[in-house]
């Protein structure tokens, strides 16, 4: 896969993730966005699996608190390695940053949860979704959520999630 194709798929998956979030939450989900990357095992069976060398620095940073507030070009630079990309990438809205004054805009944060392995096109997961390696997910439900916490359309208020609506952070 070329870097340009990976960037195109990232863009399309982001558009889909934001659209999915808009259907699920009552809050405004802005188009302007930044990315957070988390390198992690897919399940407990991968806990001890090694991290491929191209992802090692991102994995170390992810374990120390994350790789946050990246642009799309920074994501491509970090995850695309000579035609190889993470085997799978789950993508979902993870936060909405609220402005504290007129200088700051509302921004969506999209989390990319990535496998520890980089592979070629033939080994990518989620081909059936049409954008391998991306798999679009909705935002996580707030703690303590139940059906009575939804509006008439079944959408939930993300405002109760301390990590979904977050104030401006220093880098």
Residue, then its C-alpha position, 0 to 999 in steps of 0.5 A: x500500500x502506498x502512503x497516499x492510499x493509506x492516507x486516503x483510507x485514514x481520511x475515509x475511516x475518520x469521516x465514517x467514525x465521526x458520522x457514526x458518533x453523530x448518530x450515537x451521541x447528542x453532543x456536537x461532534x465537530x469535523x475538525x479533528x486530531x488523532x490519538x494513537x494507542x498500540x495494544x494487543x487485540x486480546x489477552x492472547x497477544x499480551x506477551x506478543x512482541x512489537x514490530x520494530x517500526x512501531x516500537x517508539x510509538x508503543x513506548x510513547x503509548x505506554x507512557x500516556x499516549x501519542x496524542x493530538x496528531x494530524x493525519x500526516x503525522x499519523x501516516x508518518x508514524x504508521x506507514x512503513x515502506x508499504x506496511x501498516x498495522x495489521x488492524x486499526x480500530x478507529x472511533x471518536x474518543x473525545x471532544x475538546x471544549x473551548x475555554x475562551x474565544x481562541x480555542x475551537x471545539x475539536x474531535x479526537x479520534x482514537x486509533x487503536x493499532x495492532x503491534x504488527x505491521x504487515x503487507x496488504x495481503x494480511x490486513x484485517x477488515x477487508x470486508x469493511x472496505x478500508x483495511x486495516x481500519x474498522x470503524x467503531x462507535x464511541x464507548x458508552x459512558x460508565x453506568x449507562x443504561x437505556x433510560x439515559x438516552x434521548x428519544x432517538x436512542x443517543x446518549x449524552x457524552x458529557x458525563x464521560x470525563x475523558x470524552x469531553x475534555x478541557x484544553x490540555x498542555x502538550 
